Amino acid sequence: MNVNSKKTELEQAIYYCRSAFYTAAFFSLFINLLMITPAIYMLQVYDRVLSSGSESTLLVITLLLVFLFVAMGLLEWMRSLILVRVSSKLETLLNSRLFTVSFKQALYSGGQNSNGQPLEDLTALRQFMTGNGLFAFFDMPWIPIYMAILFLFHPAIGWLAVATAIILVVFAIFNEKSTSKWLQRANILAMQNRSILGKNLMNAEVVESMGMLGNLKARWLEQVDKVLFLQSKASTNAGFWVSLSKVFRMTAQSLVLGLGAYLALQQEISPGIMIAGSILLGRALAPIDLLIGTWKGFIAARGQYTRLNELLKKVPQEEEPMQLPDPEGNILVENILVVPPGGKIPVVKGVNFAVEKGQLIGVIGPSGAGKSTLARALLGVWPIHSGKVRLDGADIAQWDREALGSFIGYLPQDVELFQGTISENIARFGTVDPNKVIAAAMKADVHEFILRMPAGYDTVISGSGGVLSGGERQRIGLARALYGDVRLVVLDEPNSNLDDQGEQALMKALITLKSEQVTVLIISHRPSVLKVVDQIILMKEGVLVDYGTTANVLAKLQPQKKIANQS
């Protein structure tokens, strides 16, 4: 078995970019070697230049110092450029997959997790990789080498450096312990708060009309205060340890100078080693100090990486199924049990029926009977707990969704249009075929209305439909459902926002679909639409109560209505 098959796409992407990380580490080798330059320079100035009084020696080593600093600057710039490019490559490799995962999350949660948090996590992780925090990890392996040089200067200086490094590492551990739990809770709460805010903004009209803004804002501010408290607690703790680390590091560097001065007085080291030791200790402790200072970003990046990894494991990559022949529209439902995403109680229970190609089927029943859930199950939108929905004999889950989508028309209860032109919306944002767009619009009897729009079919509408009324959105949505060579159309309350003219247009569209041998399932409470259907499915409490010809089912319902009216 391929080792990569056990890894998530995030782990595979990082593995794919490993050569870039190796290159950055290779550059870090020379950068850290050149970091020793200031210490060597000061050593030469104190021990050679000042003792000999040679101006030419000072000029040569100064020019060499400048040259090496320029080289170090170029290497650091190249290392930074590599990390910028590799982080952009990681985002490029994962963007498409995480977009799909975000979509699947929203789909399988019934819209409860409809946010772009995975993509935000990926962007934040990329930004961390291009910041200074990652450089600390490249420089950390060099600390023992700096320590070894300090031991060569003098064992006392080396042991002081080791003790300082150990204490700073302890500070880093305490920093992590005192901040991570607060930051994790703050991040979780902040994500929940963003989701709640997004849902409130989506229902702005309802909020404004019923004066709910003040109450919702108060609840939102309460959550924001909790996030701020948690973040403030983490920042306060981190600030304490960062300040303590900085003070201790500066103190240690000064103590090295004092120790060096004492050793110089004892004739154990030269004055140059005293200065060089202080400079080199500062360089040795810099990665630890940088790590403590960027610990908040590191914790956030670690959380983002963990969330992305867990999400990619939870929603694995779907294998592309074998291409099946174009569907004709024959449906077979075999004892299906459907539980809505996030729910535990079945809404559709043990439903069985068959629909032949070209039939018009009406689905009726009281509110909460499971009609819309049945529609989503037929389309493969919601997973089926048990049983099968078959389209032309094949399990609906076996179809390639991209390939099948062009043969499916769906008009949900809540019609959602997308940012773009009317023609793009009708063409489902694929290649706009003017003839097919106009044909679909004429079937939905919305062609004349579109022509009266400011730019006709090129009129740009917002995601909410802009100035379009509910009925106009519904008719454009109907045109989208009828676009192309559809073989199965599911309409969920397609006339809920239509006036008499719109309902007549719908009736004509249904008759046209019937003549074209398109299979149609229409959910409706209005009896006028049921006049053109061939058969009716009666649902009640998630169970199929009756399925037969329109005349037979309606005839059975009439006595029940009379008894209800008499009582």
PyMOL commands that set and color helices and strands:
alter all, ss='L'
color gray80, all
select helices_A, chain A and resi 3-6+9-16+18-34+37-52+55-108+117-129+132-153+155-202+204-209+213-265+271-293+295-314+371-379+396-398+401-405+422-426+434-443+447-451+456-458+470-481+500-515+529-532+550-566
alter helices_A, ss='H'
color red, helices_A
select strands_A, chain A and resi 331-338+348-355+360-364+386-391+394-395+408-411+420-421+460-461+488-492+519-523+535-540+543-549
alter strands_A, ss='S'
color yellow, strands_A
deselect
rebuild
show_as cartoon
